[in-house]
C-alpha cells in the first residue's frame, strides 16, 4: 500500500462525506433516475482521470498504479459500507431511499479509479 496515496484517498473521502452530509439532498434525490445517470456518467471518468494523475505523480512506475489506485480507493471501500449501513445517521439530510444509490455510486467511483490506471493507451496521464 502506498501511504501517501492512501492519505490522498482519505483527503478525498472526508470532504466528500462532509459535503454529502451538508448538501447531499441536492445531489442524491429519490426517484431522480436522470440525475443519477448524469452523476454516474460524470463520476466514472472523473475518478479515472484523477486517480491516474495522482498515481502518475506519486508512483512513477505504471506497473504499480493498480496498487496505488487501491490505496486511494481504500478509505471509500473501508468506510462507506458503514455510511451505507447507518445511512440515516450519517446522512440525516438525505432520504433513506437513496442509500442504495449512494452505495452504487461509491462502487462506481472505485471502479472508475481502477479502470483509470489499467487502461494503457500511451501510458501518459
Buried (B, 14 or more C-beta within 10 A) or exposed (E): EBEBBBEBBBEBBEEBBEEBBEEBBEBBBEEBEEBBEEBBEEBBEBBBBBBBEBBBEBBEEBEBBBBBBBBBBBBBBEBBEEBBEEBEEBBEEBBEEBBEBBBBBBBBBBBBBBBBBEEEEEEEB
